[in-house]
């Protein structure tokens, strides 16, 4: 960019000449706009992919849960356990004989 420089001191005008002004930025404004646009498009596509993944994931999970439920109920029915077995499995999983229950007998 070229600018005609004029200086006025008191009543005297002086024109030293034309000054050339350059930008310190290594990138032009077109390059900056291009990079910003590409970054915006990349973020947009990432958001779209995440939304599509989230919508697909719960549907597949529900199908799996329903399939497991129906396969469990079809073969053996609902399993019922006696009180002692149920208590042992809930309170002490993996332990067949616990000292607390042995003292109660």
C-alpha positions in Angstrom: 0.0 0.0 0.0 1.4 3.4 -1.0 0.6 6.6 1.0 1.6 10.2 0.2 3.0 11.6 3.4 2.7 15.3 4.3 4.0 16.9 7.4 2.7 20.3 8.7 4.7 22.0 11.4 3.5 25.5 12.3 2.7 27.1 8.9 5.1 25.1 6.9 4.0 22.1 4.8 6.6 19.5 3.8 6.1 16.4 1.7 8.9 13.8 2.1 7.4 11.6 -0.5 5.5 8.3 -0.9 5.7 5.7 1.8 5.2 2.0 1.1 3.4 0.2 4.0 3.6 -3.7 4.2 2.0 -6.1 6.5 4.1 -8.1 9.0 1.8 -11.2 8.7 3.4 -14.0 6.7 -0.2 -15.1 5.5 -2.4 -13.1 3.3 -6.0 -12.4 4.3 -7.2 -15.0 1.7 -5.1 -17.7 3.3 -6.4 -16.8 6.8 -10.0 -17.0 5.5 -9.4 -20.3 3.8 -7.8 -21.9 6.8 -10.7 -20.7 9.1 -13.3 -22.0 6.6 -11.6 -25.4 6.4 -11.4 -25.6 10.2 -15.0 -24.7 10.5 -16.0 -27.4 8.0 -13.9 -30.0 9.9 -15.6 -29.2 13.2 -19.0 -29.3 11.5 -18.3 -32.8 10.1 -17.0 -34.1 13.5 -20.2 -32.9 15.2 -22.4 -34.6 12.6 -20.5 -37.9 13.0 -20.8 -37.8 16.8 -24.5 -37.1 16.6 -25.0 -40.0 14.1 -22.9 -42.3 16.4 -24.9 -41.4 19.5 -28.3 -42.1 17.7 -27.1 -45.5 16.4 -25.5 -46.6 19.7 -28.7 -46.6 22.0 -30.7 -48.4 19.3 -28.2 -51.3 19.0 -28.0 -51.4 22.8 -31.8 -51.7 23.2 -31.9 -54.5 20.6 -29.2 -56.5 22.4 -31.0 -56.1 25.8 -34.4 -57.2 24.4 -32.8 -60.2 22.7 -31.0 -61.3 25.9 -34.2 -60.9 27.9 -36.4 -62.9 25.5 -33.7 -65.7 25.2 -33.5 -65.9 29.0 -37.2 -66.1 29.5 -38.0 -68.6 26.6 -35.7 -71.4 27.7 -35.9 -71.7 31.5 -38.5 -69.2 32.7 -37.9 -67.0 35.7 -35.5 -68.6 38.1 -36.5 -68.6 41.8 -34.0 -69.3 44.5 -34.7 -70.2 48.1 -34.0 -67.5 50.7 -30.6 -68.8 51.9 -29.2 -69.2 48.3 -30.5 -65.8 47.3 -29.0 -64.1 50.4 -25.6 -65.8 49.9 -25.4 -64.7 46.3 -26.4 -61.1 47.0 -24.5 -60.4 50.2 -21.5 -62.7 49.8 -21.0 -63.3 46.0 -18.5 -66.1 45.3 -18.4 -67.4 49.0 -20.2 -70.6 49.6 -19.9 -70.8 53.4 -19.6 -67.6 55.4 -18.7 -67.6 59.2 -21.7 -65.3 59.9 -24.2 -67.7 58.5 -22.5 -70.8 60.0 -23.0 -69.3 63.5 -26.7 -68.7 62.9 -27.3 -72.4 62.2 
